[in-house]
């Protein structure tokens, strides 16, 4: 994950630091701030998720272990995608692939797979 990405507070999509509106949903990014380099010592992500640890990193994404403070600190996995350096169509492709992965994962039931 690149610290200069801006995460949309509406849909969660990663946008370039220079973006004024979310490329995915069109929401204004004026009220968002870059995700801090050291996310473990800062406030809740989207006023909900407490980041506990980085689980893995590869390609254009990083996966974090977090607690969902609205669901009794239930453990969750958060996948952050970086769009830095990508062309607009590549941004759409990466975001679509991440969305499809989440939709497919939502039907899986296994103790070692986070529930979506």
Secondary structure, 3 states (H helix, E strand, C coil): CCCCCEECCCCCCEECCCCCECCCCCCECCCCCECCCCHHHCCCECCCEEEEEEEEEECCEEEEEEEECCCCCEEEEEEEECCCCCCHHHHHHHHHHHHHHHHHHCCCCCCCCCCC
